Amino acid sequence: MTLAVLHSRDDDGRSVVGVPLTNRPGAHAWLYETDHAAIVAEYGHRAWFVNDNGKGQLYVRLRGLGRRRLVMVARLVVADPLVRLIRYRDGDRLNLRSRNLDVLTARELTTRRTLRATHVAPSASPLP
C-alpha cells in the first residue's frame, strides 16, 4: 500500500510536499517540491521512515540503491557528499526544507571539534 504524498504551500508561497513516514503513522517529512522531485528521479518512490543513531537523534531515511543500504534524506536535499553534519535550524528533523538545513563540511567539523577541545573554561576561583 502506497501512502499519499501531501501537497501544499509554505509561508513563503513555495510548493512543498509532505512525504509520509511508514513507521510513524500520520507523520510527514516536509521538503520543497523541487527537492522531492530530484530525489524521486534518482531513487524512485521508495518508503521513507525515521530511525535513530542510537544516541536519541532521529533521521529521515530511505533505502538506497545497490550497496548503500540507508540514505539520509537531508543529505540528498543539500546534495553535498562531503556533508558530515547537518543542523536543523528549527530543531525539527522532519522539516527537510533546504532553508532549514545548515551544513558543515568535514573541514568545518574538524575546526569546530578542535576549537571545542582547546577551549579552556575560565577558573571558578578569582586570581590572587
C-alpha positions as CSV (number, residue, x, y, z in Angstrom):
1,M,0.0,0.0,0.0
2,T,1.4,3.3,-1.1
3,L,0.8,6.3,1.2
4,A,-0.2,9.6,-0.3
5,V,2.2,12.5,-0.5
6,L,0.6,15.7,0.6
7,H,1.0,18.9,-1.5
8,S,0.8,22.4,0.0
9,R,2.5,25.8,0.1
10,D,4.7,27.1,2.9
11,D,4.6,30.6,4.4
12,D,6.7,31.9,1.6
13,G,4.3,30.6,-1.1
14,R,6.7,27.9,-2.2
15,S,5.4,24.4,-3.2
16,V,6.1,21.8,-0.5
17,V,5.4,18.2,-0.2
18,G,4.8,16.1,2.9
19,V,6.1,12.6,2.5
20,P,4.5,10.0,4.8
21,L,6.8,8.1,7.1
22,T,6.0,4.4,7.1
23,N,6.9,3.8,10.7
24,R,5.2,6.9,12.1
25,P,1.5,6.9,11.2
26,G,0.3,10.4,10.5
27,A,3.8,11.9,10.4
28,H,5.3,13.5,7.3
29,A,8.7,14.8,6.3
30,W,8.3,18.2,4.6
31,L,10.5,19.5,1.8
32,Y,10.3,21.6,-1.3
33,E,8.6,20.0,-4.2
34,T,11.7,20.5,-6.4
35,D,13.9,18.7,-3.9
36,H,11.4,15.9,-3.7
37,A,11.2,15.5,-7.5
38,A,15.0,15.3,-7.7
39,I,15.1,12.5,-5.0
40,V,12.3,10.6,-6.7
41,A,14.1,10.9,-10.1
42,E,17.2,9.3,-8.6
43,Y,15.7,6.8,-6.1
44,G,12.2,6.2,-7.3
45,H,9.2,6.1,-5.0
46,R,10.7,4.4,-2.0
47,A,9.3,4.2,1.5
48,W,10.6,7.0,3.8
49,F,11.0,6.3,7.5
50,V,12.5,7.6,10.7
51,N,15.3,5.8,12.6
52,D,17.8,6.9,15.2
53,N,21.5,6.8,15.6
54,G,21.4,5.1,19.0
55,K,22.0,8.4,20.7
56,G,18.5,9.7,20.5
57,Q,18.9,11.6,17.3
58,L,16.2,10.9,14.7
59,Y,16.8,10.9,11.0
60,V,14.5,10.6,8.0
61,R,15.9,7.9,5.7
62,L,15.1,5.8,2.7
63,R,16.6,2.6,1.3
64,G,19.4,3.4,-1.1
65,L,20.4,1.8,-4.4
66,G,22.9,-1.1,-4.6
67,R,25.4,-1.2,-1.7
68,R,24.1,2.0,0.0
69,R,21.6,0.5,2.4
70,L,20.2,3.6,4.2
71,V,20.4,7.1,2.9
72,M,19.8,10.2,5.0
73,V,17.2,12.3,3.1
74,A,18.7,15.6,4.5
75,R,22.0,14.8,2.7
76,L,20.1,14.3,-0.6
77,V,18.4,17.7,-0.1
78,V,21.7,19.5,0.4
79,A,23.3,17.5,-2.5
80,D,26.7,17.5,-1.0
81,P,28.7,14.3,-0.5
82,L,31.1,16.0,1.9
83,V,28.5,16.8,4.4
84,R,29.5,15.5,7.8
85,L,26.9,17.3,10.0
86,I,23.6,18.8,9.2
87,R,22.0,21.1,11.7
88,Y,18.2,21.6,11.7
89,R,17.7,25.4,12.3
90,D,14.3,25.0,13.9
91,G,15.2,21.7,15.7
92,D,12.5,19.8,13.7
93,R,14.2,16.8,12.0
94,L,11.1,16.3,9.8
95,N,11.5,19.8,8.3
96,L,13.8,19.0,5.4
97,R,13.3,22.3,3.5
98,S,16.7,23.5,2.4
99,R,16.3,26.8,4.2
100,N,16.1,24.8,7.5
101,L,19.3,22.9,6.9
102,D,22.8,24.2,7.9
103,V,25.6,22.0,6.7
104,L,29.2,21.6,7.9
105,T,31.9,20.1,5.7
106,A,34.5,17.7,7.1
107,R,36.9,20.6,7.4
108,E,34.4,22.8,9.3
109,L,33.5,19.9,11.6
110,T,37.2,19.3,12.3
111,T,37.7,23.0,13.1
112,R,34.7,23.1,15.3
113,R,35.9,20.0,17.3
114,T,39.4,21.5,17.6
115,L,38.0,24.7,19.0
116,R,35.9,22.8,21.5
117,A,38.9,20.7,22.6
118,T,41.2,23.6,23.0
119,H,38.7,25.9,24.8
120,V,39.7,26.3,28.4
121,A,36.9,27.1,30.8
122,P,37.6,30.1,33.0
123,S,38.6,29.3,36.5
124,A,35.8,29.5,39.1
125,S,38.1,31.0,41.7
126,P,39.4,34.6,41.5
127,L,43.0,35.2,40.6
128,P,45.2,36.3,43.6
